[in-house]
Amino acid sequence: LQGCNYNLKIVIRGDKNTGKSCLLARLQGKPFIEEYSSTEEIQVASINWSYKNTEDIVKVEVWDVVDVAKKRKKLTGLKMAPGEGEEFETGLDASFIDVYKGCHGAILVFDITKPWTWDYVKKTVSEIPGSIPVLILANFTDQSHHRQVTRLMVSDFVEKVTREAEVRWGESSLRNGFGLKFLHRFFNVPFLALQRLSLLQQLEIHTRDPQATSRELDLH
């Protein structure tokens, strides 16, 4: 059962300026992004990850999800009526794409110094399909002297959530890389669920094939 190939899809969501793009960069092994720049549309990156040094090859597709994309390049070949503004192509966002399709895990990021980003997370948890495990990441712990969302507030919320797949939470500071090890361990949860499903499918095939072979032998 060793040496299998697996594809995981992980979605990152959060309010503006909570560190989603920094997290995507960190997962790719890139340095911390000092200057804030809002992401125009959904960004996708692939990273390689391994489960406890096994021979399984796990390709993790990470989505940095944008709720509302910025207007992008001007559309060409359109004649506008007098008085109308320019027409622009809209980027890919969560209103256009079902970001949870084929998803194995979700990371919800918020800023511990901004309560409205915590409100975003609480609202979004209820929108995620119940079969998808969720990790809530309390970011900007390096700014803990400005903290407005306490650990107790987060742990109380997580404790009261009832859904099929589990919800966990952890803290991070993407500036110094704190929390990334915990995040990589969280990948174990969706991976093991995917591996279990794969093994069950293999077991079903291995059960069907001998039965089919036996019928063929009977016919001969």
FIGU-441957 format. One record per residue (C-alpha): x, y, z; residue number from 1; residue in one letter. Coordinates in Angstrom, 1 decimal. Example, Ala and Ser with C-alpha at 12.3 -4.5 7.8 and 13.67 -1.06 7.14 Angstrom:
<banus>
{x->12.3; y->-4.5; z->7.8; vexba->1; torlum->A}
{x->13.7; y->-1.1; z->7.1; vexba->2; torlum->S}
</banus>
This chain:
<banus>
{x->0.0; y->0.0; z->0.0; vexba->1; torlum->L}
{x->3.1; y->2.3; z->-0.1; vexba->2; torlum->Q}
{x->4.1; y->4.6; z->-2.9; vexba->3; torlum->G}
{x->0.5; y->5.8; z->-3.8; vexba->4; torlum->C}
{x->-0.2; y->9.2; z->-5.4; vexba->5; torlum->N}
{x->-2.7; y->11.5; z->-3.8; vexba->6; torlum->Y}
{x->-4.1; y->14.9; z->-4.7; vexba->7; torlum->N}
{x->-5.4; y->17.1; z->-1.9; vexba->8; torlum->L}
{x->-7.2; y->20.4; z->-2.3; vexba->9; torlum->K}
{x->-7.0; y->22.9; z->0.5; vexba->10; torlum->I}
{x->-9.0; y->26.2; z->0.5; vexba->11; torlum->V}
{x->-7.8; y->29.3; z->2.4; vexba->12; torlum->I}
{x->-10.5; y->31.8; z->3.3; vexba->13; torlum->R}
{x->-10.6; y->35.0; z->5.4; vexba->14; torlum->G}
{x->-11.4; y->38.7; z->5.4; vexba->15; torlum->D}
{x->-9.2; y->41.2; z->3.6; vexba->16; torlum->K}
{x->-5.7; y->41.7; z->5.0; vexba->17; torlum->N}
{x->-5.7; y->38.7; z->7.3; vexba->18; torlum->T}
{x->-2.6; y->37.0; z->5.7; vexba->19; torlum->G}
{x->-4.1; y->34.6; z->3.2; vexba->20; torlum->K}
{x->-1.6; y->35.4; z->0.5; vexba->21; torlum->S}
{x->1.3; y->35.4; z->3.0; vexba->22; torlum->C}
{x->0.2; y->31.9; z->4.1; vexba->23; torlum->L}
{x->0.1; y->30.7; z->0.5; vexba->24; torlum->L}
{x->3.6; y->32.1; z->0.0; vexba->25; torlum->A}
{x->4.9; y->30.5; z->3.3; vexba->26; torlum->R}
{x->3.5; y->27.1; z->2.3; vexba->27; torlum->L}
{x->5.5; y->27.4; z->-0.9; vexba->28; torlum->Q}
{x->8.6; y->28.1; z->1.1; vexba->29; torlum->G}
{x->8.7; y->31.7; z->0.1; vexba->30; torlum->K}
{x->9.7; y->34.5; z->2.5; vexba->31; torlum->P}
{x->7.2; y->36.7; z->4.4; vexba->32; torlum->F}
{x->5.6; y->39.4; z->2.3; vexba->33; torlum->I}
{x->6.1; y->42.7; z->4.2; vexba->34; torlum->E}
{x->4.0; y->45.0; z->2.0; vexba->35; torlum->E}
{x->0.2; y->44.4; z->1.8; vexba->36; torlum->Y}
{x->-1.3; y->44.1; z->-1.6; vexba->37; torlum->S}
{x->-4.8; y->42.9; z->-2.1; vexba->38; torlum->S}
{x->-5.2; y->39.8; z->-4.2; vexba->39; torlum->T}
{x->-7.1; y->40.5; z->-7.4; vexba->40; torlum->E}
{x->-8.6; y->37.0; z->-7.9; vexba->41; torlum->E}
{x->-8.3; y->33.4; z->-6.8; vexba->42; torlum->I}
{x->-4.7; y->32.2; z->-6.7; vexba->43; torlum->Q}
{x->-3.8; y->28.5; z->-6.8; vexba->44; torlum->V}
{x->-0.4; y->26.9; z->-6.0; vexba->45; torlum->A}
{x->0.8; y->23.3; z->-5.7; vexba->46; torlum->S}
{x->3.1; y->22.2; z->-3.0; vexba->47; torlum->I}
{x->4.6; y->18.8; z->-2.2; vexba->48; torlum->N}
{x->3.9; y->17.3; z->1.2; vexba->49; torlum->W}
{x->4.5; y->13.9; z->2.8; vexba->50; torlum->S}
{x->2.7; y->12.1; z->5.6; vexba->51; torlum->Y}
{x->5.2; y->11.0; z->8.3; vexba->52; torlum->K}
{x->8.0; y->10.4; z->5.8; vexba->53; torlum->N}
{x->6.0; y->7.6; z->4.0; vexba->54; torlum->T}
{x->6.6; y->6.9; z->0.3; vexba->55; torlum->E}
{x->3.2; y->8.3; z->-0.6; vexba->56; torlum->D}
{x->3.4; y->11.2; z->-3.0; vexba->57; torlum->I}
{x->1.0; y->13.9; z->-1.9; vexba->58; torlum->V}
{x->0.4; y->16.9; z->-4.2; vexba->59; torlum->K}
{x->-1.5; y->19.6; z->-2.2; vexba->60; torlum->V}
{x->-3.3; y->22.2; z->-4.3; vexba->61; torlum->E}
{x->-3.8; y->25.3; z->-2.2; vexba->62; torlum->V}
{x->-6.4; y->27.9; z->-3.1; vexba->63; torlum->W}
{x->-6.2; y->31.5; z->-1.9; vexba->64; torlum->D}
{x->-9.8; y->32.4; z->-2.2; vexba->65; torlum->V}
{x->-11.0; y->35.9; z->-3.1; vexba->66; torlum->V}
{x->-14.7; y->36.7; z->-2.3; vexba->67; torlum->D}
{x->-15.1; y->39.5; z->-4.8; vexba->68; torlum->V}
{x->-12.5; y->39.8; z->-7.5; vexba->69; torlum->A}
{x->-11.2; y->43.2; z->-8.7; vexba->70; torlum->K}
{x->-12.1; y->44.4; z->-12.2; vexba->71; torlum->K}
{x->-9.2; y->43.4; z->-14.4; vexba->72; torlum->R}
{x->-8.1; y->44.3; z->-17.9; vexba->73; torlum->K}
{x->-10.3; y->46.3; z->-20.3; vexba->74; torlum->K}
{x->-12.4; y->44.1; z->-22.6; vexba->75; torlum->L}
{x->-11.5; y->44.7; z->-26.2; vexba->76; torlum->T}
{x->-13.8; y->44.8; z->-29.2; vexba->77; torlum->G}
{x->-16.7; y->46.3; z->-27.3; vexba->78; torlum->L}
{x->-18.3; y->49.4; z->-28.6; vexba->79; torlum->K}
{x->-19.8; y->51.4; z->-25.8; vexba->80; torlum->M}
{x->-22.9; y->53.5; z->-26.0; vexba->81; torlum->A}
{x->-22.4; y->57.2; z->-25.3; vexba->82; torlum->P}
{x->-22.3; y->58.0; z->-21.6; vexba->83; torlum->G}
{x->-21.4; y->54.4; z->-20.6; vexba->84; torlum->E}
{x->-18.2; y->53.6; z->-18.7; vexba->85; torlum->G}
{x->-15.5; y->51.2; z->-19.8; vexba->86; torlum->E}
{x->-16.2; y->47.5; z->-19.6; vexba->87; torlum->E}
{x->-13.7; y->45.4; z->-17.7; vexba->88; torlum->F}
{x->-13.3; y->41.6; z->-17.4; vexba->89; torlum->E}
{x->-14.0; y->40.3; z->-13.9; vexba->90; torlum->T}
{x->-11.5; y->38.0; z->-12.2; vexba->91; torlum->G}
{x->-12.3; y->34.6; z->-10.7; vexba->92; torlum->L}
{x->-13.8; y->34.7; z->-7.2; vexba->93; torlum->D}
{x->-16.0; y->32.8; z->-4.8; vexba->94; torlum->A}
{x->-19.2; y->34.2; z->-6.3; vexba->95; torlum->S}
{x->-18.2; y->32.7; z->-9.7; vexba->96; torlum->F}
{x->-16.7; y->29.3; z->-8.7; vexba->97; torlum->I}
{x->-17.8; y->26.7; z->-6.2; vexba->98; torlum->D}
{x->-14.5; y->26.7; z->-4.3; vexba->99; torlum->V}
{x->-15.5; y->23.7; z->-2.1; vexba->100; torlum->Y}
{x->-16.0; y->21.4; z->-5.1; vexba->101; torlum->K}
{x->-13.4; y->18.5; z->-4.6; vexba->102; torlum->G}
{x->-12.1; y->20.2; z->-1.5; vexba->103; torlum->C}
{x->-10.5; y->18.1; z->1.3; vexba->104; torlum->H}
{x->-9.8; y->20.8; z->3.9; vexba->105; torlum->G}
{x->-10.4; y->24.5; z->4.7; vexba->106; torlum->A}
{x->-8.2; y->27.0; z->6.5; vexba->107; torlum->I}
{x->-10.0; y->30.1; z->7.9; vexba->108; torlum->L}
{x->-7.6; y->32.9; z->8.7; vexba->109; torlum->V}
{x->-8.4; y->35.9; z->10.9; vexba->110; torlum->F}
{x->-6.4; y->38.8; z->12.5; vexba->111; torlum->D}
{x->-6.5; y->38.7; z->16.4; vexba->112; torlum->I}
{x->-6.4; y->42.5; z->16.4; vexba->113; torlum->T}
{x->-9.5; y->43.0; z->14.2; vexba->114; torlum->K}
{x->-12.8; y->41.6; z->15.6; vexba->115; torlum->P}
{x->-14.6; y->41.9; z->12.3; vexba->116; torlum->W}
{x->-12.2; y->39.4; z->10.7; vexba->117; torlum->T}
{x->-13.3; y->36.9; z->13.5; vexba->118; torlum->W}
{x->-16.9; y->37.6; z->12.6; vexba->119; torlum->D}
{x->-16.1; y->36.6; z->9.0; vexba->120; torlum->Y}
{x->-14.7; y->33.3; z->10.2; vexba->121; torlum->V}
{x->-17.8; y->32.5; z->12.4; vexba->122; torlum->K}
{x->-20.1; y->33.2; z->9.5; vexba->123; torlum->K}
{x->-18.0; y->31.2; z->7.0; vexba->124; torlum->T}
{x->-17.8; y->28.0; z->9.1; vexba->125; torlum->V}
{x->-21.5; y->27.5; z->8.7; vexba->126; torlum->S}
{x->-21.2; y->27.8; z->4.9; vexba->127; torlum->E}
{x->-18.5; y->25.1; z->4.5; vexba->128; torlum->I}
{x->-19.9; y->21.6; z->3.7; vexba->129; torlum->P}
{x->-20.0; y->19.5; z->6.9; vexba->130; torlum->G}
{x->-17.8; y->16.8; z->5.5; vexba->131; torlum->S}
{x->-14.8; y->19.1; z->5.1; vexba->132; torlum->I}
{x->-12.4; y->19.5; z->8.1; vexba->133; torlum->P}
{x->-11.7; y->23.1; z->9.1; vexba->134; torlum->V}
{x->-8.7; y->24.7; z->10.7; vexba->135; torlum->L}
{x->-9.2; y->28.2; z->12.2; vexba->136; torlum->I}
{x->-5.9; y->30.1; z->12.2; vexba->137; torlum->L}
{x->-5.6; y->33.0; z->14.6; vexba->138; torlum->A}
{x->-3.0; y->35.1; z->12.8; vexba->139; torlum->N}
{x->-0.8; y->38.0; z->13.9; vexba->140; torlum->F}
{x->0.2; y->36.6; z->17.3; vexba->141; torlum->T}
{x->3.3; y->38.9; z->17.0; vexba->142; torlum->D}
{x->0.8; y->41.7; z->17.6; vexba->143; torlum->Q}
{x->-0.6; y->40.2; z->20.8; vexba->144; torlum->S}
{x->-0.3; y->43.5; z->22.7; vexba->145; torlum->H}
{x->-3.1; y->44.7; z->20.4; vexba->146; torlum->H}
{x->-5.2; y->41.6; z->20.7; vexba->147; torlum->R}
{x->-9.0; y->41.9; z->20.7; vexba->148; torlum->Q}
{x->-10.1; y->38.3; z->19.9; vexba->149; torlum->V}
{x->-9.1; y->36.2; z->22.9; vexba->150; torlum->T}
{x->-8.1; y->32.5; z->23.0; vexba->151; torlum->R}
{x->-11.2; y->31.9; z->25.1; vexba->152; torlum->L}
{x->-13.5; y->33.4; z->22.5; vexba->153; torlum->M}
{x->-12.1; y->31.1; z->19.8; vexba->154; torlum->V}
{x->-12.0; y->27.9; z->21.9; vexba->155; torlum->S}
{x->-15.6; y->28.5; z->23.2; vexba->156; torlum->D}
{x->-16.8; y->28.9; z->19.6; vexba->157; torlum->F}
{x->-15.0; y->25.8; z->18.3; vexba->158; torlum->V}
{x->-16.3; y->23.8; z->21.2; vexba->159; torlum->E}
{x->-19.9; y->24.6; z->20.3; vexba->160; torlum->K}
{x->-19.7; y->23.9; z->16.6; vexba->161; torlum->V}
{x->-21.5; y->20.7; z->15.6; vexba->162; torlum->T}
{x->-20.7; y->19.2; z->12.3; vexba->163; torlum->R}
{x->-19.6; y->15.9; z->10.7; vexba->164; torlum->E}
{x->-15.9; y->16.8; z->10.2; vexba->165; torlum->A}
{x->-14.0; y->18.4; z->13.0; vexba->166; torlum->E}
{x->-13.1; y->22.0; z->13.5; vexba->167; torlum->V}
{x->-9.7; y->22.8; z->15.1; vexba->168; torlum->R}
{x->-7.9; y->26.0; z->15.8; vexba->169; torlum->W}
{x->-4.4; y->27.2; z->16.2; vexba->170; torlum->G}
{x->-2.3; y->30.4; z->16.3; vexba->171; torlum->E}
{x->0.2; y->31.7; z->13.8; vexba->172; torlum->S}
{x->2.5; y->34.6; z->13.0; vexba->173; torlum->S}
{x->3.5; y->34.3; z->9.4; vexba->174; torlum->L}
{x->6.2; y->37.0; z->10.0; vexba->175; torlum->R}
{x->8.3; y->34.5; z->12.0; vexba->176; torlum->N}
{x->6.8; y->31.3; z->10.7; vexba->177; torlum->G}
{x->5.1; y->30.4; z->14.0; vexba->178; torlum->F}
{x->2.2; y->27.9; z->13.5; vexba->179; torlum->G}
{x->3.4; y->26.5; z->10.1; vexba->180; torlum->L}
{x->4.4; y->23.2; z->11.7; vexba->181; torlum->K}
{x->0.9; y->22.9; z->13.3; vexba->182; torlum->F}
{x->-0.6; y->23.7; z->9.9; vexba->183; torlum->L}
{x->1.3; y->20.9; z->8.2; vexba->184; torlum->H}
{x->0.2; y->18.5; z->10.8; vexba->185; torlum->R}
{x->-3.4; y->19.5; z->10.2; vexba->186; torlum->F}
{x->-2.9; y->18.3; z->6.6; vexba->187; torlum->F}
{x->-2.8; y->14.8; z->8.2; vexba->188; torlum->N}
{x->-6.6; y->15.1; z->8.8; vexba->189; torlum->V}
{x->-7.8; y->15.5; z->5.2; vexba->190; torlum->P}
{x->-5.1; y->13.2; z->3.9; vexba->191; torlum->F}
{x->-6.0; y->10.3; z->6.2; vexba->192; torlum->L}
{x->-9.7; y->10.8; z->5.2; vexba->193; torlum->A}
{x->-8.7; y->10.7; z->1.5; vexba->194; torlum->L}
{x->-6.4; y->7.7; z->2.0; vexba->195; torlum->Q}
{x->-9.2; y->5.8; z->3.8; vexba->196; torlum->R}
{x->-11.6; y->6.5; z->0.9; vexba->197; torlum->L}
{x->-9.0; y->5.3; z->-1.6; vexba->198; torlum->S}
{x->-8.4; y->2.1; z->0.4; vexba->199; torlum->L}
{x->-12.1; y->1.4; z->0.6; vexba->200; torlum->L}
{x->-12.4; y->1.9; z->-3.1; vexba->201; torlum->Q}
{x->-9.5; y->-0.5; z->-3.7; vexba->202; torlum->Q}
{x->-11.0; y->-3.0; z->-1.3; vexba->203; torlum->L}
{x->-14.3; y->-2.9; z->-3.2; vexba->204; torlum->E}
{x->-12.4; y->-3.5; z->-6.5; vexba->205; torlum->I}
{x->-10.5; y->-6.4; z->-4.9; vexba->206; torlum->H}
{x->-13.8; y->-7.8; z->-3.7; vexba->207; torlum->T}
{x->-15.5; y->-7.5; z->-7.1; vexba->208; torlum->R}
{x->-12.7; y->-8.8; z->-9.2; vexba->209; torlum->D}
{x->-12.4; y->-12.3; z->-7.6; vexba->210; torlum->P}
{x->-16.2; y->-12.6; z->-7.8; vexba->211; torlum->Q}
{x->-16.1; y->-11.7; z->-11.6; vexba->212; torlum->A}
{x->-13.2; y->-14.1; z->-12.1; vexba->213; torlum->T}
{x->-15.1; y->-16.9; z->-10.4; vexba->214; torlum->S}
{x->-18.2; y->-16.3; z->-12.6; vexba->215; torlum->R}
{x->-16.0; y->-16.4; z->-15.7; vexba->216; torlum->E}
{x->-14.5; y->-19.7; z->-14.6; vexba->217; torlum->L}
{x->-18.0; y->-21.1; z->-14.0; vexba->218; torlum->D}
{x->-19.0; y->-20.2; z->-17.5; vexba->219; torlum->L}
{x->-16.0; y->-21.9; z->-19.0; vexba->220; torlum->H}
</banus>
